[in-house]
Amino acid sequence: MIIVGELINASRKKIKEAIENADADYIKDIAIQQDKAGASYVDVNAGVFVGEEPEKLVWLVETVQSVVEKPLALDSPDPKAIEAAMKVHKGTPMLNSISMEKDRWEKLSPVIANTDIKVVALCMSDAGMPTTAADRIAIAEKLVEGLSGINIPRDNIYIDPLVQPVGTDYTFGIEFLKAVSGIKEKFEGVHIMCGLSNISFGLPERKFLNRIFMGQAILNGLDGAIIDPLDGPMMGTIAGAVALVGKDKGCRGYLKAFRAGLVKA
């Protein structure tokens, strides 16, 4: 299971302040915590700094990679910021994210073409947010074709079918899950990635619902998530779900999570 740690995002007040004040120690501490908690990638986002985003994102990349050996997810729709960050990044980064929206695709696709970058590809087009599994699969097909056309291998593609709140429409959860299994079946070698906390928006005990939905998504083929890796119960749920669907040989990951105190009755 690929875990993208989401905490270094400038939309969060303390992260924004740390970037403004060049408080490298604070950023490093958050990065180290996520790394130790099991993040496969550490997401870095400086999107609130309009006009300064390339410089701020480069600073984040260099700051985080001074203490963490894991690759980073470069979280920006700005091609200048992505291009600048890619130049200083050590190893193979992840782009978070591209979509089939014309403006976003035309700006970002030339930057990532013919590279070995991993790509989170949102099932979003100029027609808006898809609501059915069929709509998501249709956009996923265009994404896979488009990314393959600029020489991004399937193993580097992470389709995000986009979670919508079940409190708004009771079908949104099942349509997402159908999309996960449908995309996985149709496009061999492609990964499925998402941030799923939106499923519980507006409902009580959101973390409870998020954990249940994570298990269901993993059963349907989800193999990546953009989450807070410091959320112990969620990390324990992921370890248990991965073991139960036969993707954890010897249940080693589950036992490791148990020994770390993440698995509790």
C-alpha atoms as an extended CHARMM CRD file, in Angstrom:
* protein
*
       265  EXT
         1         1  MET       CA              0.0000000000        0.0000000000        0.0000000000  PROA      1               0.0000000000
         2         2  ILE       CA              1.4300000000        3.3680000000       -1.0590000000  PROA      2               0.0000000000
         3         3  ILE       CA              0.9330000000        5.9940000000        1.6540000000  PROA      3               0.0000000000
         4         4  VAL       CA              1.3440000000        9.6710000000        0.7720000000  PROA      4               0.0000000000
         5         5  GLY       CA              1.7300000000       11.7640000000        3.9360000000  PROA      5               0.0000000000
         6         6  GLU       CA             -0.4560000000       14.8460000000        3.5170000000  PROA      6               0.0000000000
         7         7  LEU       CA              0.5980000000       17.0570000000        6.4420000000  PROA      7               0.0000000000
         8         8  ILE       CA              3.0750000000       19.4750000000        4.8250000000  PROA      8               0.0000000000
         9         9  ASN       CA              0.4460000000       21.5680000000        3.0880000000  PROA      9               0.0000000000
        10        10  ALA       CA              0.5350000000       25.3580000000        3.1730000000  PROA      10              0.0000000000
        11        11  SER       CA             -3.2510000000       25.4920000000        3.5300000000  PROA      11              0.0000000000
        12        12  ARG       CA             -2.6300000000       24.3800000000        7.1300000000  PROA      12              0.0000000000
        13        13  LYS       CA             -2.0000000000       27.4590000000        9.3070000000  PROA      13              0.0000000000
        14        14  LYS       CA              1.1160000000       26.2120000000       11.1060000000  PROA      14              0.0000000000
        15        15  ILE       CA              2.7030000000       24.9360000000        7.9010000000  PROA      15              0.0000000000
        16        16  LYS       CA              2.0360000000       28.2500000000        6.1660000000  PROA      16              0.0000000000
        17        17  GLU       CA              3.6470000000       30.1250000000        9.0500000000  PROA      17              0.0000000000
        18        18  ALA       CA              6.6610000000       27.7950000000        9.0300000000  PROA      18              0.0000000000
        19        19  ILE       CA              7.1930000000       28.3950000000        5.3150000000  PROA      19              0.0000000000
        20        20  GLU       CA              6.7870000000       32.1630000000        5.7140000000  PROA      20              0.0000000000
        21        21  ASN       CA              9.3330000000       32.2070000000        8.5350000000  PROA      21              0.0000000000
        22        22  ALA       CA             11.6720000000       29.6890000000        6.8780000000  PROA      22              0.0000000000
        23        23  ASP       CA             11.2740000000       27.5450000000       10.0040000000  PROA      23              0.0000000000
        24        24  ALA       CA             13.0910000000       24.5240000000        8.6190000000  PROA      24              0.0000000000
        25        25  ASP       CA             13.1530000000       22.6890000000       11.9540000000  PROA      25              0.0000000000
        26        26  TYR       CA              9.3430000000       22.6090000000       12.1570000000  PROA      26              0.0000000000
        27        27  ILE       CA              9.0010000000       21.2920000000        8.6030000000  PROA      27              0.0000000000
        28        28  LYS       CA             11.7420000000       18.7270000000        9.1760000000  PROA      28              0.0000000000
        29        29  ASP       CA             10.0230000000       17.4560000000       12.3220000000  PROA      29              0.0000000000
        30        30  ILE       CA              6.6920000000       16.9260000000       10.5140000000  PROA      30              0.0000000000
        31        31  ALA       CA              8.5050000000       15.1820000000        7.6620000000  PROA      31              0.0000000000
        32        32  ILE       CA             10.4090000000       12.8540000000       10.0110000000  PROA      32              0.0000000000
        33        33  GLN       CA              7.2330000000       11.9700000000       11.9150000000  PROA      33              0.0000000000
        34        34  GLN       CA              5.4560000000       10.9830000000        8.7080000000  PROA      34              0.0000000000
        35        35  ASP       CA              8.4570000000        9.0180000000        7.4880000000  PROA      35              0.0000000000
        36        36  LYS       CA              8.6770000000        7.0510000000       10.7370000000  PROA      36              0.0000000000
        37        37  ALA       CA              4.9070000000        6.4490000000       10.7050000000  PROA      37              0.0000000000
        38        38  GLY       CA              5.1810000000        4.6380000000        7.3760000000  PROA      38              0.0000000000
        39        39  ALA       CA              4.6950000000        7.2200000000        4.6250000000  PROA      39              0.0000000000
        40        40  SER       CA              5.9700000000        6.0310000000        1.2400000000  PROA      40              0.0000000000
        41        41  TYR       CA              5.9680000000        9.6170000000       -0.0560000000  PROA      41              0.0000000000
        42        42  VAL       CA              5.8650000000       12.9440000000        1.7700000000  PROA      42              0.0000000000
        43        43  ASP       CA              3.5620000000       15.4400000000        0.0650000000  PROA      43              0.0000000000
        44        44  VAL       CA              4.7810000000       19.0410000000       -0.1540000000  PROA      44              0.0000000000
        45        45  ASN       CA              2.4440000000       21.8940000000       -1.0470000000  PROA      45              0.0000000000
        46        46  ALA       CA              3.1110000000       25.6560000000       -1.1580000000  PROA      46              0.0000000000
        47        47  GLY       CA              0.0310000000       26.5710000000       -3.1490000000  PROA      47              0.0000000000
        48        48  VAL       CA             -1.1330000000       29.5280000000       -1.0470000000  PROA      48              0.0000000000
        49        49  PHE       CA              1.9590000000       31.5210000000       -1.9670000000  PROA      49              0.0000000000
        50        50  VAL       CA              0.7260000000       33.0050000000       -5.2210000000  PROA      50              0.0000000000
        51        51  GLY       CA              3.6230000000       34.4030000000       -7.2340000000  PROA      51              0.0000000000
        52        52  GLU       CA              6.1740000000       32.7490000000       -4.9490000000  PROA      52              0.0000000000
        53        53  GLU       CA              5.1460000000       29.1200000000       -5.2430000000  PROA      53              0.0000000000
        54        54  PRO       CA              8.1520000000       27.8570000000       -7.2810000000  PROA      54              0.0000000000
        55        55  GLU       CA             10.6430000000       29.2450000000       -4.7490000000  PROA      55              0.0000000000
        56        56  LYS       CA              8.6320000000       28.0480000000       -1.7460000000  PROA      56              0.0000000000
        57        57  LEU       CA              8.1520000000       24.5670000000       -3.1890000000  PROA      57              0.0000000000
        58        58  VAL       CA             11.8690000000       24.2550000000       -3.9360000000  PROA      58              0.0000000000
        59        59  TRP       CA             12.6030000000       25.2650000000       -0.3250000000  PROA      59              0.0000000000
        60        60  LEU       CA             10.1990000000       22.5930000000        0.9380000000  PROA      60              0.0000000000
        61        61  VAL       CA             11.7470000000       19.9150000000       -1.2530000000  PROA      61              0.0000000000
        62        62  GLU       CA             15.2790000000       20.7390000000       -0.1440000000  PROA      62              0.0000000000
        63        63  THR       CA             14.2720000000       21.0570000000        3.5150000000  PROA      63              0.0000000000
        64        64  VAL       CA             12.3710000000       17.7640000000        3.6670000000  PROA      64              0.0000000000
        65        65  GLN       CA             14.9360000000       15.7860000000        1.6800000000  PROA      65              0.0000000000
        66        66  SER       CA             17.6960000000       16.9840000000        3.9830000000  PROA      66              0.0000000000
        67        67  VAL       CA             16.2440000000       14.6830000000        6.6700000000  PROA      67              0.0000000000
        68        68  VAL       CA             14.0650000000       12.1530000000        4.8340000000  PROA      68              0.0000000000
        69        69  GLU       CA             15.2910000000        9.7210000000        2.1860000000  PROA      69              0.0000000000
        70        70  LYS       CA             11.7910000000        8.9410000000        0.8840000000  PROA      70              0.0000000000
        71        71  PRO       CA             10.6660000000       10.5280000000       -2.4000000000  PROA      71              0.0000000000
        72        72  LEU       CA              8.2180000000       13.4290000000       -2.3170000000  PROA      72              0.0000000000
        73        73  ALA       CA              4.8370000000       14.1180000000       -3.8820000000  PROA      73              0.0000000000
        74        74  LEU       CA              5.0190000000       17.5360000000       -5.5450000000  PROA      74              0.0000000000
        75        75  ASP       CA              1.5850000000       18.9780000000       -4.9100000000  PROA      75              0.0000000000
        76        76  SER       CA              0.8590000000       21.7980000000       -7.3450000000  PROA      76              0.0000000000
        77        77  PRO       CA             -1.0190000000       22.5790000000      -10.5790000000  PROA      77              0.0000000000
        78        78  ASP       CA              1.6130000000       25.2340000000      -11.4240000000  PROA      78              0.0000000000
        79        79  PRO       CA              3.9860000000       23.9530000000      -14.1420000000  PROA      79              0.0000000000
        80        80  LYS       CA              6.7140000000       26.4240000000      -13.1260000000  PROA      80              0.0000000000
        81        81  ALA       CA              6.5960000000       25.1790000000       -9.5320000000  PROA      81              0.0000000000
        82        82  ILE       CA              6.6620000000       21.5310000000      -10.6190000000  PROA      82              0.0000000000
        83        83  GLU       CA              9.5020000000       22.0860000000      -13.0600000000  PROA      83              0.0000000000
        84        84  ALA       CA             11.5820000000       23.9130000000      -10.4400000000  PROA      84              0.0000000000
        85        85  ALA       CA             10.9020000000       21.2610000000       -7.7920000000  PROA      85              0.0000000000
        86        86  MET       CA             11.7670000000       18.3990000000      -10.1440000000  PROA      86              0.0000000000
        87        87  LYS       CA             15.1900000000       19.9570000000      -10.7810000000  PROA      87              0.0000000000
        88        88  VAL       CA             16.1910000000       19.8050000000       -7.1050000000  PROA      88              0.0000000000
        89        89  HSD       CA             14.3580000000       16.6280000000       -6.0860000000  PROA      89              0.0000000000
        90        90  LYS       CA             16.5610000000       13.6250000000       -5.2900000000  PROA      90              0.0000000000
        91        91  GLY       CA             15.2660000000       10.4140000000       -6.8160000000  PROA      91              0.0000000000
        92        92  THR       CA             11.9130000000        9.8930000000       -8.5340000000  PROA      92              0.0000000000
        93        93  PRO       CA              9.1220000000       12.2100000000       -7.3340000000  PROA      93              0.0000000000
        94        94  MET       CA              5.3760000000       11.9510000000       -7.6560000000  PROA      94              0.0000000000
        95        95  LEU       CA              3.2050000000       14.6400000000       -9.2740000000  PROA      95              0.0000000000
        96        96  ASN       CA              0.0590000000       15.4310000000       -7.3240000000  PROA      96              0.0000000000
        97        97  SER       CA             -1.7190000000       15.9460000000       -9.6810000000  PROA      97              0.0000000000
        98        98  ILE       CA             -2.8580000000       16.1570000000      -13.3070000000  PROA      98              0.0000000000
        99        99  SER       CA             -6.3660000000       15.8210000000      -14.7740000000  PROA      99              0.0000000000
       100       100  MET       CA             -8.1770000000       15.8960000000      -18.1100000000  PROA      100             0.0000000000
       101       101  GLU       CA             -9.1770000000       19.5180000000      -17.5730000000  PROA      101             0.0000000000
       102       102  LYS       CA             -7.8410000000       21.1860000000      -20.7350000000  PROA      102             0.0000000000
       103       103  ASP       CA             -5.9040000000       23.9990000000      -19.0470000000  PROA      103             0.0000000000
       104       104  ARG       CA             -4.3060000000       21.7510000000      -16.4350000000  PROA      104             0.0000000000
       105       105  TRP       CA             -3.4110000000       19.0400000000      -18.9390000000  PROA      105             0.0000000000
       106       106  GLU       CA             -1.8740000000       21.4460000000      -21.4650000000  PROA      106             0.0000000000
       107       107  LYS       CA              0.2470000000       23.1420000000      -18.8070000000  PROA      107             0.0000000000
       108       108  LEU       CA              1.5050000000       20.0820000000      -16.9510000000  PROA      108             0.0000000000
       109       109  SER       CA              1.8330000000       17.3440000000      -19.5680000000  PROA      109             0.0000000000
       110       110  PRO       CA              4.8490000000       18.9270000000      -21.3380000000  PROA      110             0.0000000000
       111       111  VAL       CA              6.6650000000       19.2140000000      -17.9870000000  PROA      111             0.0000000000
       112       112  ILE       CA              6.3140000000       15.5100000000      -17.1530000000  PROA      112             0.0000000000
       113       113  ALA       CA              6.5320000000       14.0410000000      -20.6690000000  PROA      113             0.0000000000
       114       114  ASN       CA              9.2870000000       11.4500000000      -21.1760000000  PROA      114             0.0000000000
       115       115  THR       CA             10.2550000000       11.4320000000      -17.4930000000  PROA      115             0.0000000000
       116       116  ASP       CA             10.1430000000        8.6540000000      -14.8960000000  PROA      116             0.0000000000
       117       117  ILE       CA              7.8760000000       10.6620000000      -12.5690000000  PROA      117             0.0000000000
       118       118  LYS       CA              4.9520000000        8.9720000000      -10.8090000000  PROA      118             0.0000000000
       119       119  VAL       CA              1.6550000000       10.6950000000      -11.6120000000  PROA      119             0.0000000000
       120       120  VAL       CA             -1.5610000000       11.0460000000       -9.6120000000  PROA      120             0.0000000000
       121       121  ALA       CA             -4.2250000000       11.5150000000      -12.2930000000  PROA      121             0.0000000000
       122       122  LEU       CA             -7.6000000000       12.8710000000      -11.1980000000  PROA      122             0.0000000000
       123       123  CYS       CA            -10.7990000000       11.6600000000      -12.8570000000  PROA      123             0.0000000000
       124       124  MET       CA            -11.8070000000       15.2390000000      -13.5870000000  PROA      124             0.0000000000
       125       125  SER       CA            -12.5410000000       16.8840000000      -16.9190000000  PROA      125             0.0000000000
       126       126  ASP       CA            -13.9820000000       20.1550000000      -18.1380000000  PROA      126             0.0000000000
       127       127  ALA       CA            -17.4000000000       18.5060000000      -17.8530000000  PROA      127             0.0000000000
       128       128  GLY       CA            -16.9860000000       18.6340000000      -14.0650000000  PROA      128             0.0000000000
       129       129  MET       CA            -16.8670000000       16.1030000000      -11.2480000000  PROA      129             0.0000000000
       130       130  PRO       CA            -18.0410000000       12.6230000000      -12.3190000000  PROA      130             0.0000000000
       131       131  THR       CA            -20.7660000000       11.0500000000      -10.1980000000  PROA      131             0.0000000000
       132       132  THR       CA            -21.0070000000        7.5120000000      -11.5990000000  PROA      132             0.0000000000
       133       133  ALA       CA            -18.5220000000        4.6870000000      -11.9560000000  PROA      133             0.0000000000
       134       134  ALA       CA            -19.0100000000        4.7320000000      -15.7290000000  PROA      134             0.0000000000
       135       135  ASP       CA            -18.1280000000        8.4230000000      -15.9450000000  PROA      135             0.0000000000
       136       136  ARG       CA            -14.9960000000        7.8850000000      -13.8620000000  PROA      136             0.0000000000
       137       137  ILE       CA            -13.8750000000        4.9280000000      -15.9650000000  PROA      137             0.0000000000
       138       138  ALA       CA            -14.3810000000        6.9300000000      -19.1810000000  PROA      138             0.0000000000
       139       139  ILE       CA            -12.1610000000        9.7460000000      -17.8870000000  PROA      139             0.0000000000
       140       140  ALA       CA             -9.6230000000        7.2280000000      -16.5810000000  PROA      140             0.0000000000
       141       141  GLU       CA             -9.3670000000        5.8020000000      -20.0970000000  PROA      141             0.0000000000
       142       142  LYS       CA             -8.5170000000        9.2360000000      -21.4920000000  PROA      142             0.0000000000
       143       143  LEU       CA             -5.9650000000        9.7640000000      -18.7280000000  PROA      143             0.0000000000
       144       144  VAL       CA             -4.2480000000        6.4410000000      -19.3400000000  PROA      144             0.0000000000
       145       145  GLU       CA             -4.1790000000        7.0490000000      -23.0970000000  PROA      145             0.0000000000
       146       146  GLY       CA             -2.9040000000       10.6030000000      -22.6560000000  PROA      146             0.0000000000
       147       147  LEU       CA             -0.1920000000        9.7090000000      -20.1650000000  PROA      147             0.0000000000
       148       148  SER       CA              0.8840000000        6.6920000000      -22.2190000000  PROA      148             0.0000000000
       149       149  GLY       CA              1.1110000000        9.0410000000      -25.1990000000  PROA      149             0.0000000000
       150       150  ILE       CA              3.7260000000       11.1650000000      -23.4200000000  PROA      150             0.0000000000
       151       151  ASN       CA              5.6730000000        8.0500000000      -22.4000000000  PROA      151             0.0000000000
       152       152  ILE       CA              4.5230000000        7.6570000000      -18.8020000000  PROA      152             0.0000000000
       153       153  PRO       CA              4.4610000000        3.8690000000      -18.1500000000  PROA      153             0.0000000000
       154       154  ARG       CA              1.3360000000        2.3560000000      -16.6190000000  PROA      154             0.0000000000
       155       155  ASP       CA              3.1720000000        1.3960000000      -13.4560000000  PROA      155             0.0000000000
       156       156  ASN       CA              3.7830000000        5.1190000000      -12.8460000000  PROA      156             0.0000000000
       157       157  ILE       CA              0.1080000000        6.0820000000      -13.2260000000  PROA      157             0.0000000000
       158       158  TYR       CA             -2.0380000000        6.4760000000      -10.0930000000  PROA      158             0.0000000000
       159       159  ILE       CA             -5.6730000000        7.1200000000      -11.0270000000  PROA      159             0.0000000000
       160       160  ASP       CA             -7.7100000000        9.0200000000       -8.4260000000  PROA      160             0.0000000000
       161       161  PRO       CA            -11.4290000000        8.3210000000       -9.0440000000  PROA      161             0.0000000000
       162       162  LEU       CA            -12.3350000000       11.1960000000       -6.6870000000  PROA      162             0.0000000000
       163       163  VAL       CA            -14.3590000000       10.5460000000       -3.5450000000  PROA      163             0.0000000000
       164       164  GLN       CA            -17.5450000000       12.5370000000       -2.9680000000  PROA      164             0.0000000000
       165       165  PRO       CA            -19.5590000000       12.7900000000        0.2820000000  PROA      165             0.0000000000
       166       166  VAL       CA            -22.0910000000       10.0540000000        0.8470000000  PROA      166             0.0000000000
       167       167  GLY       CA            -24.0520000000       12.5220000000        2.9920000000  PROA      167             0.0000000000
       168       168  THR       CA            -24.8150000000       14.4750000000       -0.1790000000  PROA      168             0.0000000000
       169       169  ASP       CA            -25.8650000000       11.4640000000       -2.2630000000  PROA      169             0.0000000000
       170       170  TYR       CA            -26.1530000000        7.9650000000       -0.8460000000  PROA      170             0.0000000000
       171       171  THR       CA            -24.8630000000        6.4480000000       -4.1190000000  PROA      171             0.0000000000
       172       172  PHE       CA            -21.5150000000        8.2570000000       -4.0840000000  PROA      172             0.0000000000
       173       173  GLY       CA            -19.7520000000        5.6410000000       -1.9600000000  PROA      173             0.0000000000
       174       174  ILE       CA            -20.7660000000        2.6120000000       -4.0090000000  PROA      174             0.0000000000
       175       175  GLU       CA            -20.1290000000        4.4050000000       -7.3160000000  PROA      175             0.0000000000
       176       176  PHE       CA            -16.5940000000        5.2090000000       -6.1880000000  PROA      176             0.0000000000
       177       177  LEU       CA            -15.9640000000        1.5980000000       -5.1630000000  PROA      177             0.0000000000
       178       178  LYS       CA            -17.3170000000        0.3310000000       -8.5070000000  PROA      178             0.0000000000
       179       179  ALA       CA            -14.9830000000        2.7540000000      -10.2620000000  PROA      179             0.0000000000
       180       180  VAL       CA            -11.9720000000        1.4690000000       -8.3080000000  PROA      180             0.0000000000
       181       181  SER       CA            -12.6410000000       -2.1470000000       -9.2720000000  PROA      181             0.0000000000
       182       182  GLY       CA            -13.6000000000       -1.2110000000      -12.8430000000  PROA      182             0.0000000000
       183       183  ILE       CA            -10.4480000000        0.8360000000      -13.4600000000  PROA      183             0.0000000000
       184       184  LYS       CA             -8.2740000000       -1.8570000000      -11.9010000000  PROA      184             0.0000000000
       185       185  GLU       CA             -9.8330000000       -4.5180000000      -14.1420000000  PROA      185             0.0000000000
       186       186  LYS       CA             -9.7300000000       -2.5040000000      -17.3630000000  PROA      186             0.0000000000
       187       187  PHE       CA             -6.2640000000       -0.9730000000      -17.1530000000  PROA      187             0.0000000000
       188       188  GLU       CA             -3.7430000000       -3.6180000000      -16.1640000000  PROA      188             0.0000000000
       189       189  GLY       CA             -0.7090000000       -2.2500000000      -14.3380000000  PROA      189             0.0000000000
       190       190  VAL       CA             -2.3400000000        1.0520000000      -13.3810000000  PROA      190             0.0000000000
       191       191  HSD       CA             -2.5670000000        1.9790000000       -9.6900000000  PROA      191             0.0000000000
       192       192  ILE       CA             -5.5080000000        3.5100000000       -7.8250000000  PROA      192             0.0000000000
       193       193  MET       CA             -4.8030000000        6.3810000000       -5.4140000000  PROA      193             0.0000000000
       194       194  CYS       CA             -7.1290000000        8.6850000000       -3.4920000000  PROA      194             0.0000000000
       195       195  GLY       CA             -7.6600000000       10.9410000000       -0.5430000000  PROA      195             0.0000000000
       196       196  LEU       CA            -10.8510000000        9.4830000000        0.8990000000  PROA      196             0.0000000000
       197       197  SER       CA            -11.7840000000       11.6540000000        3.8840000000  PROA      197             0.0000000000
       198       198  ASN       CA            -14.3370000000       13.5330000000        1.7720000000  PROA      198             0.0000000000
       199       199  ILE       CA            -16.6010000000       10.4620000000        1.9150000000  PROA      199             0.0000000000
       200       200  SER       CA            -17.7160000000       11.3940000000        5.4500000000  PROA      200             0.0000000000
       201       201  PHE       CA            -18.0730000000       15.1640000000        4.9920000000  PROA      201             0.0000000000
       202       202  GLY       CA            -20.9650000000       16.5650000000        7.0100000000  PROA      202             0.0000000000
       203       203  LEU       CA            -21.5070000000       13.3920000000        9.0470000000  PROA      203             0.0000000000
       204       204  PRO       CA            -20.6660000000       12.6170000000       12.7020000000  PROA      204             0.0000000000
       205       205  GLU       CA            -17.7140000000       10.4180000000       13.7010000000  PROA      205             0.0000000000
       206       206  ARG       CA            -15.9680000000       11.0070000000       10.4010000000  PROA      206             0.0000000000
       207       207  LYS       CA            -12.8430000000        9.0310000000       11.2460000000  PROA      207             0.0000000000
       208       208  PHE       CA            -14.9710000000        5.9650000000       11.9860000000  PROA      208             0.0000000000
       209       209  LEU       CA            -16.5830000000        6.1410000000        8.5400000000  PROA      209             0.0000000000
       210       210  ASN       CA            -13.2490000000        6.8650000000        6.8520000000  PROA      210             0.0000000000
       211       211  ARG       CA            -11.6910000000        3.7220000000        8.3070000000  PROA      211             0.0000000000
       212       212  ILE       CA            -14.5940000000        1.5300000000        7.1690000000  PROA      212             0.0000000000
       213       213  PHE       CA            -14.4680000000        3.0290000000        3.6920000000  PROA      213             0.0000000000
       214       214  MET       CA            -10.7090000000        2.5180000000        3.4890000000  PROA      214             0.0000000000
       215       215  GLY       CA            -11.1500000000       -1.2050000000        4.1160000000  PROA      215             0.0000000000
       216       216  GLN       CA            -13.8400000000       -1.4110000000        1.4340000000  PROA      216             0.0000000000
       217       217  ALA       CA            -11.6990000000        0.5130000000       -1.0570000000  PROA      217             0.0000000000
       218       218  ILE       CA             -8.6860000000       -1.7550000000       -0.4730000000  PROA      218             0.0000000000
       219       219  LEU       CA            -10.9180000000       -4.7990000000       -1.0490000000  PROA      219             0.0000000000
       220       220  ASN       CA            -11.9330000000       -3.2940000000       -4.4130000000  PROA      220             0.0000000000
       221       221  GLY       CA             -8.3520000000       -2.6430000000       -5.5070000000  PROA      221             0.0000000000
       222       222  LEU       CA             -7.1730000000        0.6270000000       -3.9570000000  PROA      222             0.0000000000
       223       223  ASP       CA             -3.4050000000        0.4840000000       -3.5810000000  PROA      223             0.0000000000
       224       224  GLY       CA             -2.5540000000        4.0370000000       -2.5630000000  PROA      224             0.0000000000
       225       225  ALA       CA             -3.9300000000        6.7030000000       -0.2460000000  PROA      225             0.0000000000
       226       226  ILE       CA             -3.1840000000       10.3310000000        0.5390000000  PROA      226             0.0000000000
       227       227  ILE       CA             -3.7230000000       10.4710000000        4.2910000000  PROA      227             0.0000000000
       228       228  ASP       CA             -2.3460000000       11.5430000000        7.6550000000  PROA      228             0.0000000000
       229       229  PRO       CA              0.0760000000        8.6950000000        8.4920000000  PROA      229             0.0000000000
       230       230  LEU       CA              0.0980000000        9.8440000000       12.1270000000  PROA      230             0.0000000000
       231       231  ASP       CA             -3.5190000000        8.6300000000       12.3880000000  PROA      231             0.0000000000
       232       232  GLY       CA             -2.7420000000        5.3520000000       14.1430000000  PROA      232             0.0000000000
       233       233  PRO       CA             -6.2030000000        3.7520000000       13.8960000000  PROA      233             0.0000000000
       234       234  MET       CA             -6.2960000000        4.4600000000       10.1390000000  PROA      234             0.0000000000
       235       235  MET       CA             -2.8300000000        2.9800000000        9.6330000000  PROA      235             0.0000000000
       236       236  GLY       CA             -3.9200000000       -0.0600000000       11.6370000000  PROA      236             0.0000000000
       237       237  THR       CA             -7.0450000000       -0.4070000000        9.5030000000  PROA      237             0.0000000000
       238       238  ILE       CA             -4.9310000000       -0.2860000000        6.3430000000  PROA      238             0.0000000000
       239       239  ALA       CA             -2.5770000000       -2.9700000000        7.6730000000  PROA      239             0.0000000000
       240       240  GLY       CA             -5.4960000000       -5.2200000000        8.5830000000  PROA      240             0.0000000000
       241       241  ALA       CA             -7.3010000000       -4.7210000000        5.2730000000  PROA      241             0.0000000000
       242       242  VAL       CA             -4.1650000000       -5.3640000000        3.2190000000  PROA      242             0.0000000000
       243       243  ALA       CA             -3.5820000000       -8.6020000000        5.1490000000  PROA      243             0.0000000000
       244       244  LEU       CA             -7.1900000000       -9.7660000000        4.7270000000  PROA      244             0.0000000000
       245       245  VAL       CA             -7.1900000000       -9.3120000000        0.9400000000  PROA      245             0.0000000000
       246       246  GLY       CA             -4.0610000000      -11.4400000000        0.5750000000  PROA      246             0.0000000000
       247       247  LYS       CA             -1.5240000000       -8.7100000000       -0.1440000000  PROA      247             0.0000000000
       248       248  ASP       CA              0.6090000000       -9.1580000000        2.9850000000  PROA      248             0.0000000000
       249       249  LYS       CA              2.6540000000      -12.3490000000        2.7860000000  PROA      249             0.0000000000
       250       250  GLY       CA              3.0040000000      -13.9050000000        6.1970000000  PROA      250             0.0000000000
       251       251  CYS       CA              0.9210000000      -11.0120000000        7.5680000000  PROA      251             0.0000000000
       252       252  ARG       CA              4.2230000000       -9.2850000000        8.2530000000  PROA      252             0.0000000000
       253       253  GLY       CA              2.8270000000       -5.7880000000        7.7500000000  PROA      253             0.0000000000
       254       254  TYR       CA             -0.0970000000       -6.5140000000       10.0660000000  PROA      254             0.0000000000
       255       255  LEU       CA              2.1860000000       -7.9240000000       12.7600000000  PROA      255             0.0000000000
       256       256  LYS       CA              4.4710000000       -4.9150000000       12.4520000000  PROA      256             0.0000000000
       257       257  ALA       CA              1.4730000000       -2.6120000000       12.8810000000  PROA      257             0.0000000000
       258       258  PHE       CA              0.3670000000       -4.6570000000       15.9130000000  PROA      258             0.0000000000
       259       259  ARG       CA              3.7710000000       -4.3820000000       17.5390000000  PROA      259             0.0000000000
       260       260  ALA       CA              3.6940000000       -0.6210000000       16.9100000000  PROA      260             0.0000000000
       261       261  GLY       CA              0.4130000000       -0.3840000000       18.8280000000  PROA      261             0.0000000000
       262       262  LEU       CA             -1.6760000000        0.5030000000       15.7610000000  PROA      262             0.0000000000
       263       263  VAL       CA             -3.9750000000       -2.5200000000       15.9710000000  PROA      263             0.0000000000
       264       264  LYS       CA             -6.4500000000       -2.4750000000       18.8280000000  PROA      264             0.0000000000
       265       265  ALA       CA             -9.7650000000       -4.2640000000       19.4220000000  PROA      265             0.0000000000
